[in-house]
Amino acid sequence: MQNLRVSLVQGATRWHDPAGNREYYGALIAPLAGKTDLVVLPETFTSGFSNEAIHNAEGMDGPTIAWLREQSKSLDAAVTGSVQLRVGDGVFNRLLFVTPDGSVQHYDKRHLFRYADEHKRYAAGRDRLIVEWKGWKICPQVCYDLRFPVFVRNRHEAQDGFDYDLVLFVANWPSARAYAWRTLLRARAIENLGYCIGVNRVGVDGNQLPYSGDSAVLDFLGQAMVDLGAQEQTVTVALDHAALATFREKFPAWMDADAFDLKP
């Protein structure tokens, strides 16, 4: 199993400016061509986290999907991040996982942020997504999902092994709750015996909320491989699958885990 090169893109998303954000993030990730396997953008990277952005939500045939396909192909890497997307009568906070062959998989944010009335404006997703990429199994999640460990739980089956090797969270997580962000990322890595990545934005949004970034890569022990500050930056880290497999074999806590079924 080869190592997985993951690039964290911690940017200052422009408020309600999809075209400007595509140009901005495109410039940040262009130097990564041929140097990464997976590029992770923040939550709602075309608009910022805004209930009002729902009025300009694109469809699955819109310019952002086309842009993601172009970026993935030119980088020769998968690209992921979430945007507001309209499907029928509802708008989802939809994470997109796009690969160089043009294929698009998606995960709709299940846990909507009640504190900011997200649940009143957006439709909730139901099913979690496991993506297989470069031999790795990846579970992508969106922001508030980080607070709900049952939905993220990494189970082990005799036939298929672990559900995933890497769980990642794209976010617009304000600095007022930075301690919770940093703590919960470490908890998700430790309890799930896998790598955990969180990519947050920086700057101040149109609601005057500041964001301190704190994007991070945690190994299976919860130890930081990368721990970013509050500035705009792009960092690439290689995840070691052999080290993960060795740890899981030597520390088989998964054998004592509780079995359960997750309701829709």
N, C-alpha and C positions, 0 to 999 in steps of 0.2 A: 504494500500500500504506500503510495507516494505521499509526501508531505503536501499540505494545502496552504498556499500563499493567499492570505486574506488582507485586503486593504480597507482600512477604516477611513472614511471621509467625513471629517468633523467640520462642517461648514456653517456659515451665517446665512441661513435661508432668507431670501428676499420675501417681503410680505405681499401676498396676492399677486405674484408676478411669475407665472409659469414660464413664459418665454425667457425672461431674465434669469430665472433659476436654471433652466436647461443650459443656457450659455455659461453661467457661472460654474455649475458643477461639471460641465463638459470640460472647461479649462482646467479644473482641479484634477480630473482623472486622466486627461490625455497623456501625461508623462508615464502612466502605468502600463502602457501598451507593451505586451510581451513580458511583463514583470510580475504579473499577479494571476491568480486563478479565480478570485471572487472579490468584487468591489461592493462595499456596503455603504449606502447613502442613508441619511436620517429619515425619520417619519415625515410624511407630507412635505417632501423636499421641493415640490413645485409651488407651495403656497404658504408654508408655515401652518401651525395647528390652529385652525380657525373654523368656527361654525359658519361664518359667512361665506367661506370659500365653496360651500356646497352649491351655491348658485351658479358657479362656473365649472362644475365638475365635468370632466371629459368622459367619453365612452371608451370602450376597449379598442376602438378604431381611431382614437384621437392622436394628437401629435406627440404626447409623452410616451405612449407605447412605441411609436415609430422611432422616437429618439433613443429609447432604451435598447431597442434592437440594433440601431446603428452603433451605439456605444459598445455594446457587447461584442459585436462583430469586429469593430476596429481594435478593441483591446485584446481580443481573443480570450475573453474571460466572462464569467457570469456577472451580472449586475443586479443588485436588489435594493429596494427601498419602497416606501409606501406613498400613495397619492390618493386623492379623492376621486372615485370613479362611479359614474352613474350606470346602474344596471336595472332596466325596467323603470319602476317607480321609486326605487331606492338608491341612495348613495352610500357606498361603503368606503371605509378607510382601508384600502386594499394594498397589501404588500405584493409586489410583483417580483418574480424571480425569472430573469431572462438569460438565455444562453446563446452562444455565438451562432448556432444554427437557426436562430429566430424563434425558437419555442418559448412560450410564456406560461409559467405556472403562477398561481396566485393563492394568497391566504387573506381572508377577510377578518379584520380585527374582531375578536369575539367579545372581549371585555371593553365596553365603551365607558369613557371617563365621566361618570355621573357628576363629579364635582364641577365640571365645566359644561354640563348639559349636553355632552356628546351623544348620550343615549336618546335625547329628544330629537336630534336632527339626522343622525346617521343610522343605517341599518346594521344590525349585528351579524357577524359571521357565526358559524357553528362548528365546523370541522377544522382540526389542525392539519397542517401540511408537513409531510416529510419529503424532502427533495434529495435525490441521489445525484451527486456531482463529483466527478474525479475520484470515484470510489468511496466518497464520504457520504454519510447520511446526515442531513442538516434539517433542523427544525426552526423555521423562521417565525418570529413573533413580533408584536407591535406594542411598544411602550407599556401601557397599563397592564397588559398581560403578565408583566413581570411580577405583579403582586399576587398571582394566583398559581401556586405551585402544583396543585392537582392537575390542572390542564396541561402543564408543561412536563409532568412527571415522565421520566425516562424508564420505561419498563423493559423487561428482558424476557424473551420467549426462547424456548429450547431450539426451535427450528430457525428463527430469524435473528437471534441475538438481540442486541440493544436496539431500541427504536431509533436512536440517533447518536452521533458522535459529537455534534456541535449544535448548541442552541444559540440563536442570535436574536437580539432585540434592537429594532430601529426605534428611535424615540425623539420626542420633543418634551424633555423632562426638565421643568424649571429648576433653577438653582436653589429655590426655597426648600426643595425636597431632595437635595443632592445626597445627603447622608443615606436616605432610604435607597436611592438608586445604586449607590456604591455597595451598600450592604447586601441588597437583594441579588445583585449580579453574582456576588461571591457565593451566596447561599445556593443559587441555582446551579452553579458549577459543582460545588461540593456534594450536594444531595443527589445529583444526577450522574455523577461519575463521568463527566465529559467536559469538553471545552465550552466556555460561555463567552459571547461577545456582546457588548452593548455599544451602539453608535448613537450619540446624542448630538444635537446642534449647539451652536454658540451664538452670542450676540443678544440683541433685544428685539422682541417681535412687535407686531402692530398693536398688541394689547399692553405693551410696556412691561412684559414679563422678561426678566433676564434668564439666560441659560449659561451654565458654567461648563458645558461639555462633559468632561469626566468620562469620555469614551474609554473603553477598556477591553483587554483580552485577558481572560482568566483561564488558567489551566485546570485540570481535574482535581487539584488540591485547593482550588480557590486562590492560588497565588497569581499575582499580576505579572503577565508577560509584557504588557504595555498598559500604561495608565496615563492618559492624556490630561492636560490641563484645560484651560478655558480659551485657548487661542485656536484660530483656524489652522488645521493641519491635516495632512494625509500621511498615514503610516501603514506599512506592510509588515505582516508577521507570518512566519511559517509555523503551522501546527504539525506536530509530530505524531503520526498515528501509531507508530511502533511503541512510543513511550506510553500512549494512552492504553494500548492493549496490554502492555506489561503491568501497568498499575491495576487495571481491572482484574487481571488474573491473580495478582498478589494480594489485593484487598477486595475480596468478593462480597461486599456489602449487599450487592444486588440479590444475592441468594437468600437474604433474610427480609426482602421487601414484601410489603403487603400487596396482595392481589386485589384488583378492583376493576369495575367497568365504569367508564365515563359516560354519563347521560348527555344527550344532545342539548 
